[in-house]
Amino acid sequence: MKSVVLCYNLKETKKGRQVAMIFGFLGYKIRHVEKEEYLWPIGKLAGMEKVERETEVYDGEGFEEEMLVIQATSEDMLDKALFLMRKEKLQVPLKAVVTASNQEWTSIALHDEILKEHQFMTKQNGTERK
């Protein structure tokens, strides 16, 4: 299976082009997830399972934050991608890796969980500096 990066709210943006350049350079498939696909399981979006046509279509508000979900074929592939993002000072605060635990989650559920964790960590880091 090929490494894949799922991109949310980055389509046709400067940051989205930077993400595509970095991940494409490393051989990742870049997939911009559309809002209508937010109820599909992450594993299906990442190409781990065949997408069935009867998958539910999302018609809600969605979310505005940029998010990356990475399915890497190896830890080395993941490390290289994150290293190049840091080197290029490319920040996408909401990032996750596809795992056995979250591959059945929807994009909405994963986003909400990552956002909660990000807000908690940001708050923790803010209080530690004082």
SEZA-357453 format. One line per field, with one value per residue: residue number from 1; chain; z, x, y of N, C-alpha, C in turn. Coordinates in steps of 0.02 Angstrom, whole numbers. Layout:
<rs>
pos = NUM:...
unit = A:...
n.Z = Z:...
n.X = X:...
n.Y = Y:...
ca.Z = Z:...
ca.X = X:...
ca.Y = Y:...
c.Z = Z:...
c.X = X:...
c.Y = Y:...
</rs>
This chain:
<rs>
pos = 1:2:3:4:5:6:7:8:9:10:11:12:13:14:15:16:17:18:19:20:21:22:23:24:25:26:27:28:29:30:31:32:33:34:35:36:37:38:39:40:41:42:43:44:45:46:47:48:49:50:51:52:53:54:55:56:57:58:59:60:61:62:63:64:65:66:67:68:69:70:71:72:73:74:75:76:77:78:79:80:81:82:83:84:85:86:87:88:89:90:91:92:93:94:95:96:97:98:99:100:101:102:103:104:105:106:107:108:109:110:111:112:113:114:115:116:117:118:119:120:121:122:123:124:125:126:127:128:129:130
unit = A:A:A:A:A:A:A:A:A:A:A:A:A:A:A:A:A:A:A:A:A:A:A:A:A:A:A:A:A:A:A:A:A:A:A:A:A:A:A:A:A:A:A:A:A:A:A:A:A:A:A:A:A:A:A:A:A:A:A:A:A:A:A:A:A:A:A:A:A:A:A:A:A:A:A:A:A:A:A:A:A:A:A:A:A:A:A:A:A:A:A:A:A:A:A:A:A:A:A:A:A:A:A:A:A:A:A:A:A:A:A:A:A:A:A:A:A:A:A:A:A:A:A:A:A:A:A:A:A:A
n.Z = 0:-35:40:109:119:196:163:234:208:137:2:-149:-90:-34:70:55:-68:-30:61:-28:-109:-21:31:-89:-147:-66:-106:-66:-87:-118:-49:-59:50:30:95:88:108:241:329:296:337:403:365:242:167:163:79:125:129:15:-60:-40:-137:-69:41:168:138:192:251:334:429:442:468:491:516:465:427:438:397:413:328:336:258:328:481:457:339:388:483:397:325:426:471:357:350:468:438:329:395:397:458:518:632:671:664:625:636:544:629:698:790:754:621:584:620:585:486:552:687:714:692:795:909:893:893:1024:1096:1046:1092:1230:1245:1200:1297:1409:1375:1372:1507:1567:1529:1599
n.X = 42:23:91:-14:-81:-209:-292:-369:-468:-368:-360:-317:-242:-101:-31:-80:-24:110:108:74:187:292:247:219:347:405:339:210:33:-75:-225:-362:-488:-658:-796:-917:-877:-851:-912:-865:-768:-604:-505:-555:-549:-413:-378:-366:-469:-593:-697:-867:-1010:-1129:-1095:-1124:-1173:-1110:-1191:-1178:-1113:-976:-800:-683:-547:-379:-318:-219:-210:-116:-63:61:179:286:376:486:451:351:425:514:426:371:488:527:418:438:564:532:454:317:162:32:-78:-171:-148:-142:-110:-155:-224:-250:-349:-416:-455:-584:-656:-749:-712:-759:-770:-635:-574:-636:-584:-443:-439:-482:-374:-270:-307:-300:-162:-106:-153:-91:45:49:27:136:243:233
n.Y = -59:113:260:386:551:634:780:919:1060:1126:1132:1207:1310:1409:1347:1219:1184:1182:1075:972:974:935:808:743:739:644:533:509:487:617:669:766:789:801:896:826:697:678:586:464:319:344:252:207:325:340:240:112:25:-32:89:98:131:162:236:354:523:677:822:929:1070:1052:1082:1215:1216:1180:1019:872:701:563:420:320:211:169:204:280:347:431:506:574:655:737:797:872:959:1034:1089:1171:1259:1239:1240:1145:1133:1032:870:696:520:379:245:79:97:217:206:174:283:433:579:692:648:617:741:817:754:772:911:939:882:961:1090:1066:1036:1157:1244:1187:1205:1343:1378:1320:1399:1515
ca.Z = 0:-41:92:89:166:187:175:247:204:109:-70:-186:-48:-35:117:23:-119:6:86:-85:-132:27:33:-156:-154:-29:-136:-39:-126:-85:-60:-28:71:21:152:79:127:312:367:274:383:387:329:172:135:154:31:159:113:-46:-45:-67:-160:-22:98:184:118:245:227:389:427:437:510:451:530:421:461:399:424:376:326:311:252:378:527:423:293:430:510:343:309:481:470:303:370:517:402:288:439:374:518:517:701:680:626:655:598:541:672:702:832:724:550:575:639:532:488:604:753:721:699:862:958:884:915:1098:1118:1029:1139:1295:1243:1194:1363:1453:1357:1392:1579:1587:1514:1644
ca.X = 0:59:79:-65:-96:-275:-289:-434:-469:-305:-365:-306:-212:-28:-9:-97:27:171:97:77:256:330:224:228:419:420:303:142:-25:-109:-297:-401:-552:-714:-842:-968:-846:-834:-939:-832:-715:-536:-471:-578:-522:-341:-368:-354:-527:-628:-753:-931:-1051:-1183:-1068:-1166:-1149:-1115:-1217:-1176:-1069:-906:-755:-641:-476:-339:-301:-186:-213:-61:-57:128:196:338:390:536:414:318:477:539:375:367:551:524:370:472:617:500:412:248:125:-38:-83:-210:-118:-152:-86:-206:-207:-301:-403:-454:-470:-656:-685:-764:-670:-786:-750:-562:-562:-656:-536:-379:-448:-482:-305:-230:-325:-273:-89:-91:-165:-37:108:43:33:204:291:226
ca.Y = 0:175:310:434:605:662:852:951:1133:1150:1130:1270:1362:1408:1295:1155:1171:1164:1007:927:971:895:739:715:726:583:477:502:506:673:665:820:762:848:898:774:633:680:530:403:299:368:198:207:385:330:187:48:-17:-11:133:75:187:179:273:411:590:727:886:977:1128:1033:1120:1260:1208:1138:957:820:634:531:347:308:140:155:259:322:392:481:549:617:706:786:834:922:1011:1078:1124:1222:1299:1227:1220:1124:1111:971:814:630:463:326:189:28:124:272:198:170:346:481:640:736:622:624:814:840:726:805:981:938:870:1020:1143:1048:1044:1229:1272:1162:1238:1413:1385:1299:1452:1572
c.Z = 0:19:65:142:147:208:182:246:180:33:-100:-141:-53:10:88:-30:-87:33:29:-111:-86:24:-35:-169:-121:-56:-108:-92:-86:-101:-21:-13:64:80:147:102:202:354:346:326:358:346:256:134:119:105:61:145:50:-26:-79:-84:-109:40:106:163:174:217:282:377:414:486:464:461:478:461:412:435:381:385:294:309:301:423:496:375:331:457:458:328:364:485:417:318:419:482:361:328:418:433:501:586:712:634:664:609:599:583:669:741:796:652:535:593:577:538:543:673:764:731:770:915:953:908:991:1125:1105:1077:1208:1297:1238:1261:1412:1439:1377:1466:1603:1577:1564:1706
c.X = 44:43:31:-69:-164:-272:-359:-425:-403:-306:-359:-283:-136:-2:-24:-47:93:166:105:149:298:310:231:301:438:382:234:90:-59:-183:-331:-471:-605:-762:-895:-943:-831:-862:-908:-779:-646:-499:-491:-549:-448:-325:-354:-410:-559:-688:-815:-973:-1104:-1158:-1108:-1132:-1162:-1142:-1219:-1127:-996:-863:-709:-566:-443:-320:-268:-194:-166:-64:10:142:250:347:440:502:380:369:503:490:372:431:549:473:402:525:589:455:338:208:52:-49:-121:-184:-132:-123:-143:-181:-262:-361:-446:-474:-544:-692:-702:-716:-693:-763:-675:-544:-578:-607:-469:-383:-447:-411:-261:-243:-297:-197:-69:-100:-110:28:107:53:103:254:288:268
c.Y = 62:221:363:489:633:736:880:1026:1162:1154:1201:1327:1356:1352:1226:1136:1150:1092:957:920:925:821:705:697:660:522:464:518:562:669:721:793:817:842:842:705:628:623:463:384:323:315:195:267:376:272:119:-2:10:33:106:136:208:215:338:477:639:792:939:1033:1109:1071:1161:1249:1164:1076:909:753:592:455:333:233:120:216:307:371:448:530:598:673:759:828:889:977:1060:1121:1182:1269:1297:1200:1205:1094:1045:917:750:578:412:267:137:53:175:261:191:235:387:540:687:713:631:698:837:816:762:878:985:930:931:1078:1130:1060:1118:1263:1251:1198:1312:1423:1366:1355:1509:1565
</rs>
